[in-house]
């Protein structure tokens, strides 16, 4: 009896060790997507009433947790029953991200006149244009975007644990899902309340703390603007990268174009080459997004015309 218990404990320890090791590997491989997830979700809070910022972050975090609660068993089931379905699902998700990114750029370009410049103007414009977008719609949009990025994280993690026992797969997927949700939305909450922290420090008697507080208050709008830009760019980097890497023909076409420009894409994996390949993915993502926006616009006009003539 004692021997059986010791063997059981040894098996549990071995599984936990495997889960910890593979979770670390998965976290490293998904770091890029997590960074984009952070930028995208921090951007969603721009234009929200300051008193509601944490409530919005909490609502999106709960939606993200629900997304992952659906995605983890779905990924395990698809990986077991229909692994062939994973690439098409990723392509659809990546294309949707590119579409949303292109829409945001076109919307910003159409509203750039008469709003001034600088971070204060950008924040004021975001708040003004958010008037037509309810808090619920912003939360719903953020949760939709999170679903795609969460799916990418879960699929990458599934690839890391492929071939491992089911208990190890479940342990790693659940651990990654929990850590990513807490980490991303904890950081988002901290970022959006930076200005409040700065205002509190600026009121302190200590000249050092007061100066630090004023610096944080001055930097916060610039940080939010940078995150807004980074969040939109992330849609193209992530969405374009997903589509390119799931479609070999597009992957080879991009590499061929870079080769004609004198860039050896098969050379040593340097930081410069990695940056060039990422920029190529983003450029393709932007082009794809614009094409989809145009197609959707044509479809809407056609449907409107049919409704008028009916």
ABEGO torsion letter per residue (X at the ends): XAAAAAAAAAAAAAAAAAAAAAAAAAAAAAAAAAAAAAAAAAAAABGBBAAAAAAAAAAAAAAAAAAAAAAAAAAAAAAAABAAAAAAAAAAAAAAAAAAAAAAAAAAAAAABGAEBEAAAAAAAAAAAAAABBAAAAAAAAAAAAAAAAAAAAAAAAAAABGBBAAAAAAAAAAAAAAAAAAAAAAAAAAAAAAAAAAAAAABABAAAAAAAAAAAAAAAAAAAAAAAAAAAAAAAAAAAAAAAABAAAAAAAAAAAAAAGBBAABBBBAAAAAAAAAAAAAAAAAAAAAAAAAAAAAAAAAAAAAAAX
